[in-house]
C-alpha cells in the first residue's frame, strides 16, 4: 500500500494543526457556527441530529493493520467504542466531542490517515474495486492511478469549491465491482491492442434526487493524459455547472442538459487548450514511483490444491457454506480472497466495535500480510489468505461475529444510518434493516433465492444506494409518518440500471410483508437457475405489482 513521503506527512500534520486553532476559536465563541461550518466540513466533520460525526478517508478502501488499530483506539477513546463502514469505503465515528476532534486528527496523521475532503463541494475520497490487485479477472491494477489521482486532487485550488461534491471510482477488471457508471467520473483501466495502458472514462453518473447512468465520453485515454483529461472535465464542470440550484448542480445534470455530444466537444476543446498551454503529462517515472507501493506481497509458491481445505469442506457443512458465499478466487495459486460480513442480527449494517477492529487487525497480520480492505457493501476483505489457512480463519471470524455466510444474499443489506443519526433523513433505516435480517434468517431460503442485492436509504440522497438495488427501499415522510417506497430492477454492475418505483409506499409494519410478497412472486415466476434480476428483466414490473397490491 502507499506509504506517505515527507510532503504527504507534512500536509496532514499542518492541516490538523490548522483545524486545532479553528476549533479553539469556535469553542471560545470567536467563530460563529455559520463561519465554522465550511471549516469543519473541509475536515470531514458533520453536525448530525445528536452529535458531531467525523468521516475518515480510506482511499480506495485500503488499510494497514496498524491503521485499523488506530481506528479502534479512536473508537474506544473518543467515541462509543464503534465505527461505521460506509458505502464510499470510509469509516465514520458518530459521537466525537468537538474539543476532541483535533486530537483525533493528530492520531490519524500519526498513521498516515486524515479526514480531508470527505465532505464539502470538492473531490471526495476516491474509491475502487475492493479486489484490486488480487482479482483473477483484473487486466490492470487501478490502485496506483487512484493514488496518483488522490495526490493530484487533494487541495487542488481550482477544484476546492465546485458546484457540488464530486466522486471518482476506479476499476481495472472485466467485472465492474466499483460502480463506475454511478460516479461523477468513473475510470476503467484497460489495455489496447498494442498493450498500452489507458482508461475508458464515464461521466455524469450518480444517484440521489436525479439518478443517472454515466456516459462514456472517451473509450481510451492514454495513461500519460489521465490527469490532463480529468482536469479538462473538471474545468468544463466548474465553469458551466449550475450554482444557482443545488439540486441541479451535479455534473450529471450538466451532461444531461448539454447532451453527450456537446459535453464531449467542450471537454475535448478544453483538453486541447490545456495541452497548448503547456500541460505536463503524467510521466512514466511518477507512475513507476507510485506503482512500486503496490507490488505483490511475498507470496509463497503454493499448489492450487489444498488437502486441508478439501478435507474440511467435506466434513463441515457450516464451513463449506461460508466458503461458497464469502470466499472468492485469487489470481495467485494457493490463495483466496475472504469477505468478512458485517451483517448480523441485532447489529446495524456496517458497524464494527473497537474490540472487533483490534481482532481483525490481528487476523490481517496473521493471515493476510497485515492488510484490511473496506468494501462498498459495508463489509471487510482479507485479500491474501492461504487456502490452507481458510478453516482456521473461518473459526476465528465466526467467534468474532463476522462469519455469517451471507455475502451476496438478501441478508447482505446495504443501509445508511438514516433518521437515527442523519439530519437529512426522512425515515429510519437501521431498525428496518434489522427487521429484514431477523425475518429472513433461514439460510436455506436465502440460498434458494440466489444473488439478491437489497439496498436501503433513509432519504433521496441515496447514501444506501437504493436506486441500484435489485430491490431498493427508500424512506419517505408523509405527514410526519415514515413510509418506505420499494424499487425493483436496479443494478450497479456493467449492465447498469436504475430501479423503478413499484407503487405507493408501506409503513414500518408493512414493509417486511411487502418483501415477502415480492419474493414469493419471484419464486413463482423464475425459470430454473434464474436469479431475481433476470426474472424481473424478463417478466417486468406488472406481475410483482399485481401481487403486492392485490389486497392492499
VENKA-V269006 format. One line per field, one symbol per residue. ss: DSSP state (H for helix, E for strand, C for the rest). psi: psi as a letter, one per 40 degrees, with the letter a starting at -180 (. if undefined). A space follows every 50 residues. Layout:
ss->???
psi->???
//
This chain:
ss->CCCCCHHHHHHHHHHHHHHHHHHHHHHCCCCCHHHHHHHHHCCCEEECCC CEEEEECCHHHEEEHHHHHHHHHHHHHHCCCEEEECCCCCEEECCCCHHH HHHHHHHHHCCCCCCCCCCCCCECCCEECCCCCCCCCECCCCHHHHHHHH HHHCCCHHHCCCCCCECEEEECECCCCCCHHHCCEEEEEEECCCCCEEEE EEECCECHHHCECCEEEEEEEEHHHHHHHHHHHHHHHHHHCCCCCHHHCC HHHHHHHHCHHHHHHHHHHHHHHHHHCCCCCCCHHHHHHHHHHHCCCCCC CCCCCCHHHHHHHHHCHHHHHHHHHHEEECCCCCEEEEEECCCECCECCC EEEHHHHHHHHHHHHHHCCCEEEECCCCCEEEEEEEHHHHHHHHHHHHHH CCCCCCCCCCCCCEECCHHHCCCCCCCCCHHHHHHHHHHCCCHHHHHHHC CCCEEEECCCCCCCCHHHCCEEEEEEEECCEEEEEEEECCECCCCCECCE ECCCCEECCCHHHHHHHHHHHHHHHCCCCCCHHHHHHHHCCHHHHHHHCC CC
psi->ihhiaddddddddddddddddddddddeedhidddddddddefehihade iihhhhhghfehiidddddddddddddeaffiihhieeeiiihefiidee dddddddddeffiiehfeiigahahhiiheeheeidehdhhedddddddd dddhehddfdgidiihhiiiifidhheefdefidhhhhhihadeeihahh hhifiibadghihiihehehhiddeddddddddddddddeiheehdefei ddddddddidddddddddddddddddefihihiddddddddeefiiagii giieihddddddddehdddddddddehiiidhheiihhhhhfhihehhhe ihidddddddddddddefffhiiiidefaihheghiddedddddddddde eeehgeheideghhhidaeddheeieiidddddddddddgehddddddda hhhhhhieieefdefddeidhihhhihhffhhihihiieiheadfhihii hdaiiiideeddddddddddddddeiihehidddddddeadddddddded f.
//
